[in-house]
Amino acid sequence: MGKQQDVGAADRHSGSGTTDHRPIGGDDDARLALAQDPTTPQMTLIDLASDPSAVVRKTVAARPDAPAQALRPLTRDHDRQVREAVARNPSSSIGNLMRLVKDADRWVRWAVASNPACDESIRRVMSEAPDKELRGLLAESRELEPELAARLIDDASPEVRERLATHTHDPDVITALLADRTARVRKGLARNPRTTADQRSALAADPVVDVRAALVRALELDEGDLERLVDDRSVQVRLAMATSEVVPAHVREALTRDPDETVAAAARDFRPGAGTSSVVRAPRIGHRPSAAGPGRRRDSRR
């Protein structure tokens, strides 16, 4: 991770000493240009951290080379976007991140989860937070310590456990979550490519239709499991197979003769790459949805 520079150290961007000072003046645009300039001395950045313009302060807060003396007061800035910029800054100190992960604004807390500077102490606080979305973001982390993963296995929120099930790389966690009594958690495992062949066979026999349907859409299965699922009692499962990118061609061919015409037609009309298959993608942790985009998914996770 990046390191905050102390005032007085050499400025690696400009080659000048950080004790140099550039006069601050002009309108908002001029001060913003100064905050964006990679050659601006650090003493000037410290002054700009108290600028009356939130846009200028946010620009300073986002700079990886911003000195600690600039970032520290910005963790208490009244503008949440300024605090969020500090929370994302990879040069933020653990002390700053510890303060921000407890911020009253959820977007600031969630931004901390995406910061590569997070260490075990920050993740521990996240695991104990009352904010279930923050715990869910932790559950998706690849750096999750086994002790914290074990705590999330028993999380009170099924959503947190589902996100852990979908993203975990820990075989012990996968084994434990296979026994979870909540179907959505097992559905998360059905989308996890780190499951073993035996675990996928167990999921292929799951009593809940949604689990089996998620499995055939997301993961490659052994021939024996495919043979059973092609005759699955649920039309939903067979339809999921007919439209799955990962189902072999000979299985789809068998589904063209399915007794349900919807399934048979879907198998006949399937075209690879048509976008009908569920894909597990890496999470974009703590990023706001676009104002023009789909929605408010994260707003509902309070």
C-alpha positions as CSV (number, residue, x, y, z in Angstrom):
1,M,0.0,0.0,0.0
2,G,1.1,3.6,-0.4
3,K,2.7,5.5,2.4
4,Q,1.8,9.0,3.7
5,Q,4.8,11.3,3.5
6,D,5.9,13.4,6.4
7,V,6.3,17.1,5.8
8,G,9.9,17.9,5.2
9,A,10.6,14.7,3.2
10,A,11.6,15.1,-0.5
11,D,8.7,15.4,-2.9
12,R,9.1,12.5,-5.3
13,H,6.9,14.2,-7.9
14,S,8.5,17.6,-8.1
15,G,11.9,17.0,-6.8
16,S,11.5,20.0,-4.5
17,G,11.5,19.9,-0.7
18,T,8.0,19.6,0.8
19,T,8.7,22.7,2.9
20,D,8.3,24.8,-0.2
21,H,5.1,26.7,-0.3
22,R,3.1,27.9,-3.3
23,P,0.9,30.9,-2.7
24,I,-2.8,30.1,-2.7
25,G,-5.1,32.6,-4.4
26,G,-7.6,33.0,-7.2
27,D,-11.0,31.5,-7.7
28,D,-12.2,28.0,-7.0
29,D,-11.0,26.8,-10.4
30,A,-7.5,28.1,-9.8
31,R,-7.3,26.5,-6.4
32,L,-8.7,23.2,-7.8
33,A,-6.0,23.3,-10.5
34,L,-3.4,23.7,-7.7
35,A,-4.8,20.8,-5.8
36,Q,-4.7,18.6,-8.9
37,D,-1.1,19.7,-9.9
38,P,1.3,16.8,-9.1
39,T,4.1,19.4,-8.5
40,T,2.2,21.2,-5.7
41,P,4.3,21.2,-2.5
42,Q,2.9,19.3,0.4
43,M,2.7,22.3,2.6
44,T,0.4,23.8,0.1
45,L,-1.7,20.6,0.1
46,I,-2.0,21.0,3.8
47,D,-3.4,24.5,3.4
48,L,-5.7,23.3,0.6
49,A,-7.2,20.7,3.0
50,S,-9.0,23.5,4.7
51,D,-10.1,25.2,1.5
52,P,-13.7,26.5,1.6
53,S,-14.5,24.5,-1.6
54,A,-15.5,20.9,-0.9
55,V,-14.3,20.0,-4.5
56,V,-10.8,21.2,-3.7
57,R,-10.8,19.4,-0.3
58,K,-12.0,16.2,-2.0
59,T,-9.2,16.5,-4.6
60,V,-6.6,16.7,-1.8
61,A,-8.3,13.8,0.0
62,A,-8.0,11.6,-3.1
63,R,-4.3,12.2,-3.7
64,P,-2.1,9.2,-2.8
65,D,0.8,11.6,-2.1
66,A,-1.2,13.8,0.2
67,P,0.6,14.2,3.6
68,A,-0.8,12.8,6.8
69,Q,-1.3,16.3,8.1
70,A,-3.7,16.9,5.2
71,L,-5.7,13.7,5.4
72,R,-6.2,13.5,9.1
73,P,-8.5,16.5,9.5
74,L,-10.3,15.5,6.3
75,T,-11.6,12.3,8.0
76,R,-13.8,14.7,10.0
77,D,-14.9,16.9,7.1
78,H,-18.5,17.8,7.1
79,D,-18.8,16.8,3.5
80,R,-19.3,13.1,3.1
81,Q,-17.7,12.9,-0.3
82,V,-14.5,14.3,1.1
83,R,-14.5,11.7,3.9
84,E,-15.3,9.0,1.3
85,A,-12.3,10.1,-0.8
86,V,-10.0,9.7,2.2
87,A,-11.6,6.3,2.8
88,R,-10.6,5.2,-0.7
89,N,-7.2,6.7,-0.6
90,P,-4.6,3.8,-0.5
91,S,-2.2,6.1,1.5
92,S,-4.7,6.6,4.3
93,S,-3.3,5.5,7.7
94,I,-4.8,2.7,9.7
95,G,-5.9,5.3,12.2
96,N,-7.8,7.2,9.6
97,L,-9.4,4.1,8.2
98,M,-10.4,3.0,11.7
99,R,-12.1,6.3,12.2
100,L,-13.9,6.1,8.9
101,V,-15.1,2.5,9.1
102,K,-17.2,3.7,12.0
103,D,-18.4,6.8,10.1
104,A,-22.1,7.7,10.4
105,D,-22.5,7.7,6.6
106,R,-22.8,4.3,5.1
107,W,-21.1,5.2,1.8
108,V,-18.0,6.3,3.8
109,R,-18.0,3.0,5.7
110,W,-18.4,1.0,2.5
111,A,-15.6,2.8,0.8
112,V,-13.2,1.7,3.5
113,A,-13.9,-1.9,2.5
114,S,-12.4,-1.3,-1.0
115,N,-9.2,0.2,0.4
116,P,-6.1,-2.0,-0.2
117,A,-4.6,-0.5,3.0
118,C,-7.1,-2.3,5.2
119,D,-5.5,-4.7,7.6
120,E,-6.8,-7.4,10.0
121,S,-7.7,-4.7,12.7
122,I,-10.0,-3.0,10.2
123,R,-11.5,-6.2,9.0
124,R,-12.2,-7.2,12.6
125,V,-14.1,-4.1,13.2
126,M,-16.1,-4.7,10.0
127,S,-17.0,-8.2,11.2
128,E,-18.5,-6.8,14.4
129,A,-20.3,-3.9,12.7
130,P,-24.1,-3.6,13.0
131,D,-24.1,-2.6,9.3
132,K,-24.9,-5.9,7.5
133,E,-23.7,-4.5,4.2
134,L,-20.3,-3.8,5.7
135,R,-20.2,-7.3,6.9
136,G,-21.3,-8.5,3.5
137,L,-18.5,-6.6,1.8
138,L,-16.1,-8.2,4.3
139,A,-17.5,-11.6,3.3
140,E,-16.5,-11.0,-0.3
141,S,-12.9,-10.2,0.6
142,R,-10.2,-12.5,-0.6
143,E,-8.0,-11.5,2.3
144,L,-10.4,-12.7,5.0
145,E,-8.7,-14.3,7.9
146,P,-10.0,-17.8,8.9
147,E,-11.0,-16.6,12.3
148,L,-13.2,-13.9,10.8
149,A,-14.6,-16.2,8.1
150,A,-15.6,-18.6,10.9
151,R,-17.4,-15.7,12.6
152,L,-19.3,-14.9,9.4
153,I,-20.4,-18.5,9.0
154,D,-22.7,-17.9,11.9
155,D,-23.7,-14.3,10.9
156,A,-27.3,-13.5,11.8
157,S,-27.9,-12.2,8.2
158,P,-28.6,-14.9,5.5
159,E,-27.4,-12.3,3.0
160,V,-24.0,-12.0,4.6
161,R,-23.7,-15.8,4.7
162,E,-24.8,-16.1,1.0
163,R,-22.1,-13.6,0.0
164,L,-19.5,-15.5,1.9
165,A,-20.7,-18.7,0.3
166,T,-20.4,-17.2,-3.2
167,H,-16.9,-15.7,-2.8
168,T,-15.0,-17.8,-0.2
169,H,-11.8,-19.6,-1.2
170,D,-11.6,-21.5,2.1
171,P,-12.5,-25.2,1.8
172,D,-13.5,-25.4,5.5
173,V,-15.9,-22.5,5.1
174,I,-17.5,-24.1,2.0
175,T,-17.9,-27.4,3.9
176,A,-19.5,-25.6,6.9
177,L,-21.9,-23.6,4.7
178,L,-23.1,-26.7,2.8
179,A,-24.9,-27.6,6.1
180,D,-26.6,-24.1,6.3
181,R,-30.3,-24.5,6.6
182,T,-31.1,-21.3,4.6
183,A,-31.5,-22.1,0.9
184,R,-30.1,-18.8,-0.3
185,V,-26.8,-19.6,1.4
186,R,-26.5,-23.0,-0.4
187,K,-27.5,-21.1,-3.6
188,G,-24.4,-19.0,-3.1
189,L,-22.3,-22.1,-2.9
190,A,-23.9,-23.3,-6.1
191,R,-22.3,-20.3,-7.8
192,N,-18.9,-20.8,-6.2
193,P,-16.3,-22.3,-8.6
194,R,-14.1,-23.4,-5.7
195,T,-16.5,-26.2,-4.8
196,T,-15.3,-29.7,-5.3
197,A,-17.0,-32.3,-7.5
198,D,-18.4,-34.1,-4.4
199,Q,-19.8,-30.8,-3.1
200,R,-21.4,-30.0,-6.5
201,S,-23.0,-33.5,-6.5
202,A,-24.5,-32.7,-3.1
203,L,-25.8,-29.4,-4.4
204,A,-27.2,-31.1,-7.5
205,A,-29.3,-33.2,-5.1
206,D,-30.4,-30.2,-3.0
207,P,-34.2,-30.3,-2.2
208,V,-34.6,-26.6,-3.1
209,V,-35.2,-25.9,-6.8
210,D,-33.4,-22.5,-6.7
211,V,-30.2,-24.1,-5.6
212,R,-30.2,-26.7,-8.3
213,A,-31.1,-24.1,-11.0
214,A,-28.3,-21.8,-9.8
215,L,-25.9,-24.7,-9.9
216,V,-26.6,-25.7,-13.5
217,R,-26.3,-22.1,-14.7
218,A,-23.0,-21.4,-13.1
219,L,-20.8,-24.5,-12.8
220,E,-19.6,-27.5,-14.8
221,L,-20.9,-30.8,-13.4
222,D,-19.9,-34.4,-13.7
223,E,-21.7,-36.6,-16.2
224,G,-23.6,-38.5,-13.5
225,D,-25.0,-35.3,-12.0
226,L,-26.0,-34.0,-15.5
227,E,-27.8,-37.3,-16.3
228,R,-29.9,-36.9,-13.1
229,L,-30.6,-33.2,-13.7
230,V,-31.7,-33.6,-17.3
231,D,-34.7,-35.5,-15.9
232,D,-35.1,-33.2,-12.9
233,R,-38.7,-33.0,-11.7
234,S,-38.6,-29.2,-11.9
235,V,-39.2,-27.4,-15.2
236,Q,-37.2,-24.5,-13.7
237,V,-34.1,-26.6,-13.4
238,R,-34.4,-28.2,-16.8
239,L,-35.0,-24.7,-18.4
240,A,-31.9,-23.4,-16.6
241,M,-29.9,-26.3,-18.1
242,A,-31.3,-25.6,-21.6
243,T,-30.1,-22.0,-21.4
244,S,-26.8,-22.5,-19.5
245,E,-23.5,-21.6,-21.1
246,V,-21.7,-24.4,-19.2
247,V,-24.0,-27.3,-20.1
248,P,-22.4,-29.6,-22.7
249,A,-23.9,-29.8,-26.2
250,H,-25.1,-33.4,-25.9
251,V,-27.1,-32.6,-22.7
252,R,-28.7,-29.6,-24.4
253,E,-29.5,-31.9,-27.4
254,A,-31.3,-34.3,-25.0
255,L,-33.3,-31.3,-23.7
256,T,-34.7,-30.6,-27.2
257,R,-36.9,-33.6,-26.6
258,D,-38.1,-32.5,-23.1
259,P,-41.8,-33.1,-22.5
260,D,-42.2,-29.4,-21.6
261,E,-42.3,-27.4,-24.8
262,T,-40.8,-24.3,-23.1
263,V,-37.7,-26.3,-22.2
264,A,-37.5,-28.0,-25.6
265,A,-37.8,-24.7,-27.4
266,A,-35.2,-23.0,-25.2
267,A,-32.7,-25.9,-25.9
268,R,-33.4,-25.7,-29.7
269,D,-33.1,-21.9,-29.8
270,F,-30.0,-21.6,-27.5
271,R,-27.2,-19.5,-28.9
272,P,-23.9,-19.3,-27.0
273,G,-23.1,-15.8,-25.7
274,A,-26.7,-14.7,-25.7
275,G,-26.3,-13.5,-22.1
276,T,-28.7,-16.0,-20.5
277,S,-26.2,-17.6,-18.2
278,S,-25.5,-16.4,-14.7
279,V,-21.9,-15.5,-14.1
280,V,-20.2,-14.8,-10.8
281,R,-18.2,-11.6,-11.1
282,A,-15.8,-10.0,-8.7
283,P,-17.5,-7.4,-6.5
284,R,-17.1,-3.7,-7.0
285,I,-16.8,-3.1,-3.3
286,G,-18.2,0.1,-1.9
287,H,-18.8,1.9,-5.1
288,R,-21.9,4.0,-5.5
289,P,-24.3,3.1,-8.4
290,S,-24.4,5.6,-11.2
291,A,-27.2,8.2,-10.9
292,A,-28.3,7.1,-14.4
293,G,-27.8,3.4,-13.8
294,P,-30.0,0.7,-12.3
295,G,-30.4,1.5,-9.1
296,R,-30.5,1.4,-5.5
297,R,-29.5,-2.0,-4.7
298,R,-27.0,-1.0,-2.0
299,D,-29.4,1.5,-0.5
300,S,-31.6,-1.4,0.6
301,R,-28.8,-3.1,2.5
302,R,-29.0,-1.2,5.8
